[in-house]
Amino acid sequence: MNNEPVAWINVEKRRLEWDKPTLWETPTVVKLDRIPLYTHPAKTLTDEEINQVAIDMGMFGDLSHDEIELCRNVLRKAQEK
């Protein structure tokens, strides 16, 4: 994740700039730059934490690289909801 802005507050136009503009009524007397808004960084687990979950579930530890990547992809997909 590159931590890029997902929206901006455009003070001069008095709106959020993203899919659906949101307006508010506040007089603006100076021209100001847009303010970037960011998403919260996604939570993730280390390889060791993923292996410990497998052990706690009664599975063998030392998951393969592909198995760990599968776990991370499942976590990412769940966070999108």
N, CA, C and O atoms as a GROMACS GRO file, in nm:
protein
  324
    1MET      N    1   0.084  -0.117   0.000
    1MET     CA    2   0.000   0.000   0.000
    1MET      C    3   0.089   0.123   0.000
    1MET      O    4   0.181   0.132   0.081
    2ASN      N    5   0.063   0.218  -0.090
    2ASN     CA    6   0.149   0.335  -0.106
    2ASN      C    7   0.108   0.452  -0.018
    2ASN      O    8   0.174   0.556  -0.022
    3ASN      N    9   0.003   0.439   0.059
    3ASN     CA   10  -0.046   0.545   0.147
    3ASN      C   11  -0.073   0.672   0.067
    3ASN      O   12  -0.031   0.781   0.107
    4GLU      N   13  -0.142   0.658  -0.046
    4GLU     CA   14  -0.180   0.771  -0.129
    4GLU      C   15  -0.314   0.826  -0.081
    4GLU      O   16  -0.396   0.751  -0.029
    5PRO      N   17  -0.337   0.958  -0.098
    5PRO     CA   18  -0.466   1.015  -0.057
    5PRO      C   19  -0.581   0.953  -0.135
    5PRO      O   20  -0.567   0.920  -0.253
    6VAL      N   21  -0.696   0.938  -0.069
    6VAL     CA   22  -0.815   0.885  -0.135
    6VAL      C   23  -0.919   0.993  -0.157
    6VAL      O   24  -1.018   0.971  -0.228
    7ALA      N   25  -0.898   1.109  -0.096
    7ALA     CA   26  -0.989   1.223  -0.114
    7ALA      C   27  -0.917   1.348  -0.067
    7ALA      O   28  -0.814   1.340   0.001
    8TRP      N   29  -0.972   1.463  -0.104
    8TRP     CA   30  -0.916   1.590  -0.060
    8TRP      C   31  -1.029   1.680  -0.016
    8TRP      O   32  -1.141   1.671  -0.066
    9ILE      N   33  -1.000   1.768   0.080
    9ILE     CA   34  -1.093   1.874   0.114
    9ILE      C   35  -1.053   1.994   0.030
    9ILE      O   36  -0.943   2.048   0.047
   10ASN      N   37  -1.139   2.037  -0.060
   10ASN     CA   38  -1.114   2.156  -0.139
   10ASN      C   39  -1.183   2.271  -0.067
   10ASN      O   40  -1.305   2.288  -0.078
   11VAL      N   41  -1.105   2.350   0.007
   11VAL     CA   42  -1.160   2.455   0.091
   11VAL      C   43  -1.226   2.563   0.007
   11VAL      O   44  -1.332   2.614   0.042
   12GLU      N   45  -1.163   2.600  -0.104
   12GLU     CA   46  -1.217   2.707  -0.187
   12GLU      C   47  -1.354   2.672  -0.244
   12GLU      O   48  -1.444   2.755  -0.246
   13LYS      N   49  -1.369   2.547  -0.291
   13LYS     CA   50  -1.498   2.504  -0.348
   13LYS      C   51  -1.592   2.450  -0.241
   13LYS      O   52  -1.708   2.419  -0.270
   14ARG      N   53  -1.544   2.439  -0.116
   14ARG     CA   54  -1.623   2.392  -0.003
   14ARG      C   55  -1.683   2.254  -0.028
   14ARG      O   56  -1.804   2.234  -0.014
   15ARG      N   57  -1.596   2.159  -0.065
   15ARG     CA   58  -1.644   2.022  -0.087
   15ARG      C   59  -1.530   1.922  -0.073
   15ARG      O   60  -1.412   1.955  -0.083
   16LEU      N   61  -1.571   1.799  -0.048
   16LEU     CA   62  -1.477   1.689  -0.052
   16LEU      C   63  -1.467   1.645  -0.197
   16LEU      O   64  -1.568   1.634  -0.266
   17GLU      N   65  -1.346   1.620  -0.243
   17GLU     CA   66  -1.330   1.576  -0.381
   17GLU      C   67  -1.302   1.428  -0.384
   17GLU      O   68  -1.190   1.383  -0.358
   18TRP      N   69  -1.405   1.351  -0.417
   18TRP     CA   70  -1.397   1.208  -0.438
   18TRP      C   71  -1.518   1.168  -0.519
   18TRP      O   72  -1.567   1.251  -0.595
   19ASP      N   73  -1.570   1.047  -0.508
   19ASP     CA   74  -1.679   1.002  -0.592
   19ASP      C   75  -1.803   1.092  -0.586
   19ASP      O   76  -1.860   1.127  -0.689
   20LYS      N   77  -1.844   1.129  -0.465
   20LYS     CA   78  -1.964   1.211  -0.448
   20LYS      C   79  -1.927   1.337  -0.370
   20LYS      O   80  -1.893   1.328  -0.252
   21PRO      N   81  -1.933   1.454  -0.433
   21PRO     CA   82  -1.899   1.577  -0.361
   21PRO      C   83  -1.992   1.599  -0.242
   21PRO      O   84  -2.111   1.569  -0.247
   22THR      N   85  -1.934   1.651  -0.133
   22THR     CA   86  -2.010   1.684  -0.014
   22THR      C   87  -1.991   1.833   0.011
   22THR      O   88  -1.878   1.880   0.021
   23LEU      N   89  -2.099   1.906   0.021
   23LEU     CA   90  -2.093   2.052   0.036
   23LEU      C   91  -2.122   2.093   0.180
   23LEU      O   92  -2.200   2.027   0.250
   24TRP      N   93  -2.059   2.200   0.224
   24TRP     CA   94  -2.095   2.260   0.352
   24TRP      C   95  -2.092   2.411   0.334
   24TRP      O   96  -2.019   2.463   0.250
   25GLU      N   97  -2.170   2.480   0.414
   25GLU     CA   98  -2.183   2.625   0.399
   25GLU      C   99  -2.093   2.697   0.499
   25GLU      O  100  -2.129   2.716   0.615
   26THR      N  101  -1.975   2.736   0.452
   26THR     CA  102  -1.881   2.811   0.533
   26THR      C  103  -1.817   2.916   0.442
   26THR      O  104  -1.762   2.881   0.338
   27PRO      N  105  -1.824   3.043   0.479
   27PRO     CA  106  -1.760   3.144   0.393
   27PRO      C  107  -1.609   3.126   0.388
   27PRO      O  108  -1.545   3.102   0.491
   28THR      N  109  -1.553   3.138   0.268
   28THR     CA  110  -1.408   3.126   0.250
   28THR      C  111  -1.356   3.261   0.206
   28THR      O  112  -1.404   3.319   0.109
   29VAL      N  113  -1.256   3.312   0.278
   29VAL     CA  114  -1.205   3.445   0.246
   29VAL      C  115  -1.064   3.441   0.187
   29VAL      O  116  -1.015   3.543   0.138
   30VAL      N  117  -0.998   3.325   0.191
   30VAL     CA  118  -0.864   3.312   0.134
   30VAL      C  119  -0.858   3.186   0.050
   30VAL      O  120  -0.934   3.092   0.073
   31LYS      N  121  -0.767   3.184  -0.046
   31LYS     CA  122  -0.748   3.064  -0.127
   31LYS      C  123  -0.649   2.974  -0.056
   31LYS      O  124  -0.536   3.014  -0.027
   32LEU      N  125  -0.691   2.851  -0.027
   32LEU     CA  126  -0.606   2.754   0.041
   32LEU      C  127  -0.588   2.631  -0.045
   32LEU      O  128  -0.672   2.600  -0.129
   33ASP      N  129  -0.477   2.560  -0.023
   33ASP     CA  130  -0.451   2.436  -0.096
   33ASP      C  131  -0.548   2.327  -0.050
   33ASP      O  132  -0.606   2.334   0.058
   34ARG      N  133  -0.565   2.228  -0.136
   34ARG     CA  134  -0.647   2.113  -0.099
   34ARG      C  135  -0.579   2.037   0.015
   34ARG      O  136  -0.457   2.036   0.025
   35ILE      N  137  -0.660   1.975   0.100
   35ILE     CA  138  -0.609   1.899   0.214
   35ILE      C  139  -0.625   1.751   0.183
   35ILE      O  140  -0.738   1.706   0.163
   36PRO      N  141  -0.514   1.671   0.177
   36PRO     CA  142  -0.528   1.529   0.145
   36PRO      C  143  -0.587   1.450   0.263
   36PRO      O  144  -0.557   1.478   0.379
   37LEU      N  145  -0.671   1.352   0.231
   37LEU     CA  146  -0.727   1.261   0.330
   37LEU      C  147  -0.676   1.121   0.298
   37LEU      O  148  -0.669   1.084   0.180
   38TYR      N  149  -0.641   1.043   0.399
   38TYR     CA  150  -0.580   0.912   0.378
   38TYR      C  151  -0.664   0.801   0.438
   38TYR      O  152  -0.743   0.822   0.530
   39THR      N  153  -0.646   0.682   0.384
   39THR     CA  154  -0.708   0.564   0.442
   39THR      C  155  -0.623   0.518   0.560
   39THR      O  156  -0.506   0.554   0.571
   40HIS      N  157  -0.682   0.439   0.647
   40HIS     CA  158  -0.608   0.378   0.758
   40HIS      C  159  -0.528   0.262   0.700
   40HIS      O  160  -0.582   0.185   0.621
   41PRO      N  161  -0.401   0.247   0.738
   41PRO     CA  162  -0.324   0.134   0.684
   41PRO      C  163  -0.386   0.000   0.721
   41PRO      O  164  -0.438  -0.018   0.832
   42ALA      N  165  -0.381  -0.093   0.629
   42ALA     CA  166  -0.438  -0.225   0.653
   42ALA      C  167  -0.361  -0.298   0.760
   42ALA      O  168  -0.239  -0.288   0.768
   43LYS      N  169  -0.432  -0.372   0.843
   43LYS     CA  170  -0.367  -0.453   0.945
   43LYS      C  171  -0.321  -0.583   0.880
   43LYS      O  172  -0.388  -0.636   0.792
   44THR      N  173  -0.208  -0.634   0.924
   44THR     CA  174  -0.156  -0.758   0.870
   44THR      C  175  -0.093  -0.840   0.982
   44THR      O  176  -0.078  -0.791   1.094
   45LEU      N  177  -0.058  -0.960   0.953
   45LEU     CA  178   0.007  -1.049   1.050
   45LEU      C  179   0.143  -1.090   0.997
   45LEU      O  180   0.164  -1.098   0.876
   46THR      N  181   0.237  -1.115   1.088
   46THR     CA  182   0.368  -1.164   1.048
   46THR      C  183   0.357  -1.312   1.014
   46THR      O  184   0.257  -1.377   1.045
   47ASP      N  185   0.460  -1.365   0.949
   47ASP     CA  186   0.463  -1.509   0.918
   47ASP      C  187   0.450  -1.590   1.047
   47ASP      O  188   0.380  -1.691   1.051
   48GLU      N  189   0.520  -1.544   1.151
   48GLU     CA  190   0.516  -1.617   1.279
   48GLU      C  191   0.376  -1.617   1.339
   48GLU      O  192   0.331  -1.719   1.393
   49GLU      N  193   0.306  -1.504   1.331
   49GLU     CA  194   0.170  -1.498   1.385
   49GLU      C  195   0.075  -1.589   1.307
   49GLU      O  196  -0.011  -1.655   1.366
   50ILE      N  197   0.090  -1.594   1.174
   50ILE     CA  198   0.008  -1.682   1.092
   50ILE      C  199   0.037  -1.828   1.126
   50ILE      O  200  -0.055  -1.908   1.138
   51ASN      N  201   0.165  -1.862   1.141
   51ASN     CA  202   0.202  -1.999   1.180
   51ASN      C  203   0.145  -2.035   1.317
   51ASN      O  204   0.101  -2.148   1.339
   52GLN      N  205   0.145  -1.939   1.411
   52GLN     CA  206   0.092  -1.965   1.545
   52GLN      C  207  -0.059  -1.991   1.540
   52GLN      O  208  -0.109  -2.075   1.614
   53VAL      N  209  -0.130  -1.920   1.454
   53VAL     CA  210  -0.274  -1.945   1.438
   53VAL      C  211  -0.296  -2.087   1.388
   53VAL      O  212  -0.385  -2.157   1.436
   54ALA      N  213  -0.214  -2.130   1.291
   54ALA     CA  214  -0.225  -2.267   1.240
   54ALA      C  215  -0.200  -2.369   1.351
   54ALA      O  216  -0.273  -2.467   1.362
   55ILE      N  217  -0.099  -2.346   1.432
   55ILE     CA  218  -0.068  -2.436   1.544
   55ILE      C  219  -0.184  -2.437   1.644
   55ILE      O  220  -0.224  -2.543   1.692
   56ASP      N  221  -0.237  -2.318   1.677
   56ASP     CA  222  -0.349  -2.308   1.771
   56ASP      C  223  -0.473  -2.382   1.722
   56ASP      O  224  -0.554  -2.429   1.801
   57MET      N  225  -0.486  -2.392   1.588
   57MET     CA  226  -0.599  -2.464   1.530
   57MET      C  227  -0.575  -2.614   1.523
   57MET      O  228  -0.660  -2.689   1.475
   58GLY      N  229  -0.459  -2.658   1.570
   58GLY     CA  230  -0.428  -2.800   1.566
   58GLY      C  231  -0.365  -2.845   1.436
   58GLY      O  232  -0.352  -2.964   1.410
   59MET      N  233  -0.327  -2.749   1.352
   59MET     CA  234  -0.260  -2.780   1.226
   59MET      C  235  -0.109  -2.780   1.249
   59MET      O  236  -0.062  -2.737   1.354
   60PHE      N  237  -0.036  -2.826   1.152
   60PHE     CA  238   0.109  -2.820   1.161
   60PHE      C  239   0.155  -2.676   1.143
   60PHE      O  240   0.093  -2.601   1.068
   61GLY      N  241   0.262  -2.638   1.210
   61GLY     CA  242   0.321  -2.506   1.191
   61GLY      C  243   0.408  -2.506   1.067
   61GLY      O  244   0.400  -2.598   0.986
   62ASP      N  245   0.489  -2.404   1.052
   62ASP     CA  246   0.578  -2.389   0.937
   62ASP      C  247   0.504  -2.400   0.804
   62ASP      O  248   0.537  -2.484   0.720
   63LEU      N  249   0.404  -2.315   0.786
   63LEU     CA  250   0.331  -2.311   0.660
   63LEU      C  251   0.424  -2.268   0.547
   63LEU      O  252   0.521  -2.196   0.570
   64SER      N  253   0.395  -2.313   0.427
   64SER     CA  254   0.476  -2.274   0.311
   64SER      C  255   0.450  -2.127   0.277
   64SER      O  256   0.354  -2.067   0.325
   65HIS      N  257   0.536  -2.071   0.195
   65HIS     CA  258   0.520  -1.932   0.150
   65HIS      C  259   0.384  -1.914   0.084
   65HIS      O  260   0.316  -1.815   0.112
   66ASP      N  261   0.343  -2.006  -0.002
   66ASP     CA  262   0.214  -1.996  -0.071
   66ASP      C  263   0.097  -2.000   0.028
   66ASP      O  264  -0.001  -1.927   0.010
   67GLU      N  265   0.107  -2.084   0.130
   67GLU     CA  266   0.000  -2.092   0.230
   67GLU      C  267  -0.011  -1.962   0.310
   67GLU      O  268  -0.121  -1.916   0.342
   68ILE      N  269   0.104  -1.904   0.343
   68ILE     CA  270   0.103  -1.776   0.416
   68ILE      C  271   0.046  -1.665   0.329
   68ILE      O  272  -0.031  -1.583   0.378
   69GLU      N  273   0.082  -1.662   0.201
   69GLU     CA  274   0.027  -1.562   0.110
   69GLU      C  275  -0.124  -1.580   0.094
   69GLU      O  276  -0.197  -1.481   0.085
   70LEU      N  277  -0.172  -1.704   0.091
   70LEU     CA  278  -0.316  -1.730   0.086
   70LEU      C  279  -0.384  -1.669   0.208
   70LEU      O  280  -0.488  -1.604   0.195
   71CYS      N  281  -0.327  -1.690   0.326
   71CYS     CA  282  -0.383  -1.633   0.449
   71CYS      C  283  -0.389  -1.481   0.440
   71CYS      O  284  -0.490  -1.420   0.476
   72ARG      N  285  -0.282  -1.419   0.393
   72ARG     CA  286  -0.279  -1.272   0.381
   72ARG      C  287  -0.384  -1.222   0.282
   72ARG      O  288  -0.449  -1.120   0.306
   73ASN      N  289  -0.400  -1.293   0.171
   73ASN     CA  290  -0.500  -1.252   0.071
   73ASN      C  291  -0.642  -1.264   0.126
   73ASN      O  292  -0.727  -1.181   0.096
   74VAL      N  293  -0.667  -1.367   0.206
   74VAL     CA  294  -0.798  -1.383   0.269
   74VAL      C  295  -0.822  -1.266   0.366
   74VAL      O  296  -0.932  -1.210   0.370
   75LEU      N  297  -0.721  -1.229   0.445
   75LEU     CA  298  -0.735  -1.116   0.537
   75LEU      C  299  -0.763  -0.987   0.461
   75LEU      O  300  -0.850  -0.910   0.501
   76ARG      N  301  -0.690  -0.961   0.352
   76ARG     CA  302  -0.712  -0.840   0.271
   76ARG      C  303  -0.853  -0.835   0.217
   76ARG      O  304  -0.919  -0.731   0.224
   77LYS      N  305  -0.901  -0.947   0.165
   77LYS     CA  306  -1.036  -0.953   0.108
   77LYS      C  307  -1.140  -0.925   0.216
   77LYS      O  308  -1.237  -0.854   0.191
   78ALA      N  309  -1.120  -0.981   0.336
   78ALA     CA  310  -1.215  -0.959   0.445
   78ALA      C  311  -1.215  -0.812   0.488
   78ALA      O  312  -1.320  -0.760   0.526
   79GLN      N  313  -1.101  -0.744   0.482
   79GLN     CA  314  -1.093  -0.603   0.522
   79GLN      C  315  -1.162  -0.512   0.420
   79GLN      O  316  -1.198  -0.400   0.454
   80GLU      N  317  -1.180  -0.558   0.297
   80GLU     CA  318  -1.247  -0.477   0.195
   80GLU      C  319  -1.398  -0.466   0.220
   80GLU      O  320  -1.463  -0.375   0.170
   81LYS      N  321  -1.451  -0.558   0.298
   81LYS     CA  322  -1.596  -0.559   0.323
   81LYS      C  323  -1.636  -0.461   0.430
   81LYS      O  324  -1.754  -0.450   0.463
   0.00000   0.00000   0.00000
